[in-house]
Structures are given as C-alpha cells and as structure tokens.
Amino acid sequence: MSSEHSDEGALEAQWSERHEAGAKTIRDLINELKGFYVKVGQVIATRSDLFPQEYSRQCASMIDSVNPLPFEVVRKVVEDELLGGLPLEEVFEFFDEKPLGSASIAQVHRAKLRTGREVAVKVQRPNVERRLMSDISVIKTFSMITREIFPVDYYLVCCELEEQLQDEFDFTAEANGMDRIADALERGGRRPVVLVPRSIPGLTSKRVLCMDFVPGAPLSQLREELKRRGIEIEPGSLAEQVFGRKLLSSLTEAFGVMVFEEGFFHADPHPGNIFIRPDGSIALIDFGQTKQINFKFRKQVAELMLRVSEYNQMLGEEEKAKLFLQSLGGFAKDMGVEFLPSAGPSCAGALALWLFDSSRRELPDGYEANAKPRRPRSSLPTVPCVTWRRSPESLCSSVV
C-alpha cells in the first residue's frame, strides 16, 4: 500500500513539474499575443475546474493587470463616446489618469463628478470588439482540430466564450443588468447583504460606463492588501475562518435572491469581481456577464438541491440511498442533461452531489470529486474529462 502511494505521489510530482513548465510557456505566449488571448488567460486564471492549478496561478495577473491604455486615448474615448465632444473637465472634477484595473476589454478609472459624487468609469479599448472576435475565430478553429486530443472539449469552451463576449461589448446592457440586480437585492425594503454599484443616469454609453465607486480590494488581492497595511492573517486561523463563513453566507444569500427570486444573476463571480470593502462588507462588481433562467428551471434546480439534502440524511440506509440516487436519472433528463452510454446508473446522482455538496471526496459508481478520472462530468457528452492514468511522457505519443 505504501509503495502504491509512493508511486502515485511521484506521478503527481511529475505532472506538477510538467504543468508548471507548460503554464509559464502559455503565460508568456499570451502576454506576447495579447488581444483575446488575454481573455483566455483570464478564463484559465479563474476556472481551476477546467485547468490545472499551475496554469491558473501563472495567469492570475491577467485578471486586472493587463497593459493599460495611455490616458490620452482614455480621454478621447470618454469625450467622444460619452460626452458628445465636451472636454472631460466639463463633467468631472477629478479623473485619475492611473487605472484601478485593466483587463482585456476595458479598464476602470476612479473619478469625481462636478456634483461631488465619487464614481468609477469603465472605458472600452478602441477597436477591441473586432480584434477579439477575430482572435477567437482562430482559437475556435484550432480547438476544433484538436478536440479529440485534450481531456476537455475546449471547442465548446470557446463557443461559450464567444457567445458571452458578444454581450460584454455593450456597456448599456451591463448597466441595465447591474441596476436590475441592485433593485432585486433591495426589494421589499431589505438591506442588501452584498453591495451592487449602480450606473449613473445619463452617463452610460455602449463603450463607456459610469457607476458608483466601490472602495476596497478584490478578494484575489486581499491578503496582499492586508500585508501592505501591516496586517497578517495566518492561513487556517480563526480570523480567516470567521471571515470565510461571513463571505460565504453573504454570497449565498445574495445569489439565492438573484437565482431563485429574480432569475437573473451575475455570471462571473470570480475572486477579482468580489470586493471586500473597508468595513468588511462584500460588494460585487463587473456585470459584463449575466444570465437569465426561467421559472421552470429555477424550480428544478431548487428541487435538485433539496434532493441532495434528503440523500445526505439517509445515513445507514445504503440500499434506499442507492435507489434514491438512481432515481435522479429521470429528473436530470427532464432538465435537459444527457449522459454517455457508458455512464453508471448513479451518474446523475453523482453529478448532483458533485455540484451541490463540495464537502464530498468520494462519489457513487467510482466517480471522484476532484479533477481525476471518473469525475462525474466525464459521463456528460458535451464536457468530457480526463480519461487516462499515464505518466506525462506517455501522453507525448498516445492518448487513451
């Protein structure tokens, strides 16, 4: 047994070494190519469920630290697209030349209106839509050719990215989505558990968005920000655990409102878009990606979560729990989920547990809850997963 663990540990170390080298190569290539490839890097950085953690770590700086536009370009875009040719000083008392953050599509600047209101101004890069859509066309072609080689069908990932990107270029739609979610969280006079900035009426166009300024630091940079202030929080400490529970509770309640009440939600809540304010409260920013789901699907998701909870209470009732889990197959089919012929009888249940019970490390039918072979998603025809157990060297010549 110890020899088996030793061999597995050595194999994991080999994979980690290869991934680290590959991740640095990919990072450098993306920084050289720029354009949509930076967007790909942002996806890699925030989707550790699709990519090895070494790749996510190397691409993390692409979330909000892309090379910024010269301020004169920013000034021209704002004056032409938002102010109808008026000089910046006519509307803004102050406009910081240094961006708060810079990404593949836009960058954000802190400013103050002549009314005294502090705002954040999101400015789209000139000609970015044409360039990014051209880049994604090239990547789609490549991923189509290589879709049988990789463990994940990246062609489908690129198709989803292409669809999402088309929405991100219209800041008017983003402003409407942001305001709709802010209204939903405040409906009925309740105090929102998560702050959502609002757009400034009359100061939004397709390529420039003026909204409330949110002070604080993104979750992705929180530890570094605290260190700069001389505050050290040890990983796993009581303070970190208390904060983690508060963060999870606030986001759970907010997304519960968005998903189950409004049916309209922020669809890109990665750590760069979750802000921690100076008083410790939570804010959500960047509503370029939002999704809407109908009442029927909302009800199905809610019912599925309740069934997972019911299954977890069947301790010591192995046969009953097994039959209950298998019954989820029909429920999944009603939701439009399809499985490969090779899927086990409890695949739908395993998938439900994988989605809604992150505490699990073992799943029925031999599926695993981590990114290894027999993960439940490997039985979904549209999202194949890792299907081999070989050394890195063996993958150079063959793929199972």
Secondary structure, DSSP 8 states (H G I E B T S, - for coil): -HHHHHHHHHHHHHHHHHHHHHHHHHHHHHHHH-THHHHHHHHHHH-TTTS-HHHHHHTGGGTTBS----HHHHHHHHHHHTSTT--GGGTEEEE-SS-SEE-SSEEEEEEEETTS-EEEEEEE-TTHHHHHHHHHHHHHHHHHHTTTTSSS-HHHHHHHHHHHHHHHT-HHHHHHHHHHHHHHHHGGG---SEE---EEEEEE-SSEEEEE---SEEGGGHHHHHHHTT----TT-HHHHHHHHHHHHHHHHHHHIIIIIISEEES---GGGEEE-TTS-EEE---SSEEE--HHHHHHHHHHHHHHHHHHT-TT-HHHHHHHHHTHHHHHHHTT----TT--TTHHHHHHHHHH-TT-SB-GGG-BSSSSTT-GGGGSTTS--------TGGGGT---
